[in-house]
């Protein structure tokens, strides 16, 4: 018999769950499956520990969340949509200017369900990828941030499952169940997108994942926030509040890695810092190359009929759609993209509506570059005459027009033999990964940090850095 749920207490929400009997029955059947998944595939070894977590409780600008110590299985995964704007109109595509939809038009049902499922599939995937990281946390501060991200990815799964249950009937219920049946890296039932089947076996990978891959999430959610389907738009709008913290963890954490490396380089007057137990800059650059290129693939092919159809129908727009100066219909516009033709770079014009994926990717690349500039300023401040950089967008691509091409991080087109020769200097080798893994030793004493990362400047929610963020 399905367990009974107190919807006002256990699942904070502003969608009136308690009064919707059909939706309540559906969630009563799904919630135990989610609890079992969290127990089996969530963080390993800390389910009985109290963690200082932020819990969403409202949608308002002030007081939308509160902080307290809570055991992970007792976290109150909620369902929140931002406040409805009755005057909101469709902002792009063939239906531009018409009122947004509160229910799904039948002709767009399949496409919208697919968009929601793909987004929803990424949320539990990242929890599965990160489930063992608590064992090697560099501090209690970082351990808490890992768990905060994990529970919020779980809440984002609830957000997508709510839409599937509320608007897609039996098909939606089946898709919601399938979100818990696929698992990251499972050879028989993998996650839908490639980056979410990669291992996240060390904290350097985790920080780069939160910086690059969660930033992809920001842009995908931002594009879905433009959707003519208003409940999806309002759901993604609220999810973006929480996504900002995930990217902060990556940006600030990598800044701390760079700072610690600089300190050791100056202390011992050497670039060869591995003997001193920190991450050398060439290895960090190789990890950046890998995670950035894998995340670029998440945007899909540079030219895409599906993306054009989504845009034309008003289902998925571009990030900050209103900021574009075109007509937001794109039928009569062209856009230039770089392709390799006969072994050389060539600029080709394509119908703008077919390259909305590429426009989204360009916004993402510009955003990623900001972090690189911050990390390079740290190098400058320590007098280190080296710089980190983003590789060329065609480097190491497995999706789109650059798939199968051999392009260096500097954008040079090379043959396969040269590529094979260069590869150990461009991407992490097995030896690199073994070295980084060797540094991963847990530090659980409040205020103390692993040797390979500098302490944060401030704590969480006005608490000091040495606060007991996880009660062990």
N, C-alpha and C positions, 0 to 999 in steps of 0.2 A: 504494500500500500504506500503511495507517495507520501513523503513527509510533509507536514503542514508548515507553511512559511508565514511568519509575521512580516508582511510586506513593508510596513512603516518602520519596523525596527531593523530587520536583517538586510533588506534591500532598499536603501534610501532611493527615492525616485520622485520625479515630478510628472509622471505619465499616468497617474491614477491606476496603478496596477490592481489595487484592492477591489475596485468596482468593475473590472473587466473580467467576467467569469471565464470566458473562452481563453483569454491570454493567461489568466491565472492557472488554469488547468495545464496549459502547455508548459509553462515555466515550472510547475510543480513536478512535471515529468523530467524536465531537462536539468533542473538544479542538482539532483543527486548525481547525475552523470558528471556534471561539472565538478562537484565535490570529490568524486572518485578520481577524476583526471588530475585535479590539483594535488591530491594525496600521492598519486602514482608518478606524475610527471613534473610536479612543481619543485621548489627548492629542497634539496636533499640535506637532512641533518638538523634543520632549524624549525621544524613545524611546531614544536612545543615551546619556542622561545618568544619572549615579548619584544616587539620591535616598535620603535618610535616612528609611526607612520602617519601620513596625511590621508585623510578620508574625505572624499567629496560628499557634501551634504546639501548643497544648494547651487543655483546657477548665477546668483547675484555677484556683482563686482566686489562687494565687501562680504567677508565671511563665507566664501563658497566652500571652504574646507576647514577641518579642524585636525589637530595633531594630538596623538596619545599613544601610549604603549598598548599594543594589541598582538595577540598570537595570530600567525598568518592564516590558519584555517578559519579564524573568527572575523577576518576582515569583512567589512560591510561593502561588498561589491554593489554599486548602485547603478541606476539608469537615469541619465539626465539629458535633456534636450535644452538648448538655449531658448530664451523667450521668443515666442512667435511674433513676427512682424506682419500684421494683417495686410499691409500695403505692398509687401514684397512681390516683385515681378521677376520673370525669367530674364536673365542678364545676357544670354548669348544663344546662338543657334537659330534655326528656322522659326522657332516659337518665341523669339526675343520680344519682350514687352507684355506678354500674356501673364495672367496670374499664375503663381506657382501652384503645384499640386499638393493636396493633402492626402489624396489616394493615388494609386498607381494606374495610369492609363494602360489598358490591356495590351496595347501594341508594344509597350516598353517593359513589360513585366520580366521577360527572360533576361534582357540586357541589364536591368537594374539588379536583379537577383545575382547575376554573375559578378557585378562590381562589388556588391556587398560581401559576397562569399570570399572573393579574393582578398579584400581588405581584412575581413574577419579572420581569415586563415593565418595572416601574419602575426596576429596578437598572441595566440597560445604558442605559436612556433618559437618566438623569441624566449618565452619562459622555458620551453623545453631545451633550447640551446644553452641557456645559462644556469641550468638546474644544479650543477656541481660547483659553481664558482664560489659559493659561500665557504667552502672548505679551504680556500686559499686567499681569502680577503685580506688586502693590505692594511686594513684598519676597521674599527667598528663603524666609523663614519662611512666608509665605502661599503661595508656590508649592509648598512641600513639603506644606502642609496640603491644598491642592487635590489633589495627586497621591495623598495618603493616602486621601482620600475616594474618589477614582476607583478605586484598586485594591481598596478594601473593597467598593465597589458591585459590582465584578467578582467578588469572592469571594462576595457575597450572591447573585449570579446563579448561581454554581456550586452554592450551597446549594439553591436551588430546582430547578436542573437535576438534581441528585442525586436529589431526591424524585421528579421526573418519570420519570427513568430507572429508579429502583429499584422503584417501586410502580405504574406505569401502563402498562407494556408498550409496544406499538407507538404507541398514542395519545400516551403521554408522550414518546417519542422525537421524534415529529412536532412536538409542542408545544415541545420544547426547541430544535429547529431553527428554529421560527418566531420564537422570542425573539431570534434573531440576524438575522432577515429584516425585521422591522419596524424603523423608524428614526424618531427624534424629528423631528417636523415634516415627514416625507415625505408629500406629498399623496396618494400611492397606497397606501402601507403605513405609516400613522402608528402611534405608540404608542397603547395602549388608553385611557389616561386623559388628559384634556385638558391638565392642568398639565404633563405631560411632553412636550408638543409645543410649549410656549412657548420662545422664545429666551432663553438666558442669555448675553447678549452683553457684560456688564460685571460688575465685581466687586461693585458694590452689589447687583445682582440675585442674584449668587451667594451673598452673605452672607445675604440675605433668604430665598433658596431653602433654604439649610442650616438657617436658624432655623425657618421656617414649614413648608416642604414636607417636609424630613427629620423634622420633629417629627410630621407626619402619619404618616410611616413608623414612628416610635416607637409610635404608638397602634394602627396597623394590625398591626404585629408583636406588640404586647402583646395584642391581641384574638385573634390566631392562636395565640399562646403558650398560650391557655386551651383550645385544641382537644382534642377527644377522640382525635384521631389523634396518637399520642404522638411519632412521628418529626417531624412538623410542629411540634409544641409545642417539642420539644427543639432543633430547628433555629433557631426564632425566638428562643428564650431566649438562645442564643449570639450571634445577630445583634445583639441589643439591646446587648451589650457594646460593639460597634464603633459602633453608631448614636449612642451617647452622645457620641463625639468629633465626629461630624458636626454635631450641634446645638451643641456647645461652640464650634466654629469660627464659626458664625453669631452666637451670643450674644456672644462675646468680640469678634468682629470688628466688629459693629455698635456695641458699646460704645466701641471705639476710634474709629470714625467720629464718634460723638456727641462724644467727648472732643476730637477735633481741631477739630470745628466750634466747640465752646465756646471753645477756646483762641483761635481767630481772631476770634470775635465779641467777646471781651473785649479782645484786643490792639488791634483797630481800632474798638472801641465802635460796632458796627453789626450789624444783622441781615442786611444784604446782603453775604454773604460770597463770592458767586460771583467777584467780581473778584480774590479772593485764592486761588482755586483749591481751595476745599473745598465740601462738599455742604451747602446751606442746609437748614434744618429743614423748611420747607414741602415741598421736593422729597422729602426723606426720608419725610415723612408720606405723600405720595402713593404712593411705592414700597411703604410698609407696607400701605396700603390695598389695593393691587393684589395683592401676594403673599399676604396673609392671606385675601382673598376667594377667590382661585383655589384656595388650599389647602383652604378649607372645603368646596369642591365635591367634593374627593376622598373625603369621607365618604359621599357618595351622598345620596339623598333622605331627608328627615326621617322620612317614613313609608315603610316598605319591606317588601313581602311576602317578598322574597328574604332580607333580613336576618333577618326573623322565622323563616323556614325554617331558615337556617343556625344560628340560636340554638337553636331547638327541637331540632334534630338533634345539637347538641353540636359543630358544626364550627367556629364562630367566636363567641367570647363578647364580653365587654366588658373594657376595660383594667382590670387589677386586680380581676377578677370577685369574688374573695372579700371585697373591701372593701365591696361593696353589702350593705345590710341587708335586702333583700327575700328571697324564697324561691328565687331563681335559676331559676325556672320561668316566671314572669311571665304565666301564663295568666289568672289572676284579678285582675291588677293593671291600673291605668290610670295614664297619665302625661300631664301638661299640657304643651302646646306652644303657642307664639305663632304665629298666622297673621294674614294680612290678609284681612278680610272686609268687603266694601262700602267699601273705602277706609280702614278703621280697624283698629287692632290688636285682636285678640280671643284670649283663652285658650280652647283647645279640648282636651278630654280624648280621648285615644286609647288603645287597648290597648297596654300597656307593651311587649309583645313586638314590636309593629310599629315602635317608635321607638328600637330599640337603636342605630341609626346616630346618632340625635340625642343619646343619652346619651354615646356615644363622643365626639361633637363637643363636647359641653359640657365634658368632662374636658380635651380638647385646648385649648379656649378659655381655661380657667382656667390651664393650663400656660403658654400663650403670654403671658398677662397678667403673669406673673412677670418676663419679660424686659423688658416695657415699664416695670415699676416700677424695675428696675435702671438702665435708660437714663435714666429721669426723675430718679433720684437723682444721676446725673452732671450733669444740667442744674441741679439744685438746688445741688450742690457748687460749680458755677461761677457761681452767682447769676443764672442765666438764667430769666427769668420766663415760660417757655413749657413746654408738656408735649406729649409724644407719646402717641398712644392707638390702641387697636384700634378699627376701624370696627364698626358694628352688624353682627350676623351675617347680616342680610338684604341688606346692601350688595353690589351688583355680583355677584349670584349667577347662575350659569348652570345650576345643577342643583338640583332640589328644589322645595319649595312657594314659594320666593321668586324663582324664575326668572321673568324678565319684569316684575318689580316695580321701582318706582323709589323706592329708600329711601336716604336720605343716611347718611353715617357716624354721625350722631347718632341715627338711627332715625326720622327724619321721613319720612313718606310724601308724595311730591310727584308732580306730573303729568309727562308725558314732556317737555314744553316746558321746564319748570323744570329737570328732570334734565339735559337737553342744555346748558342755560345754565351749570349748575354744574360739569359734567364736567371742564373744564380745571383746576378748582381741587381736584378730588377724586382724579384718576388721572393718572399721568405723561403729559405731552404729548410729541409728537415733539421739540419743542424741549428739553424736560427730558431726554429720553433722549440727545439729541445733546450736551447740556452734560455729562452724566455720562460719556458715552463720551469726550469731549474730555479728561477728567481721567485716563483710563486709559493711563498711560505706564509701561513696565516699569522696575523698579528691582531690579537683580540684584547689587548690591554688598552683601556680608554686613553685617548690622547697620543698613543704611540703609532708609528707608521712603519711599513716595510721600507727597507733601505733604498728601493728603486723608485720611490715616489715621494715628492715633497708633501708636507702637510697642507691642508686647505687654508685659505686666508680667514674664513669665518665658518662657524658651525651652521646648523640647520634651525630655522625658525627662532632665531635669537639665542639658541643654546650654544654653549662653548664647544670648541673642537673636542675637548676631552670629556664630553658628556657621555653617559652610558646609553648609546643609541640602540644597542641590542643587549638585553639582559641575559647573560649566559650563565 
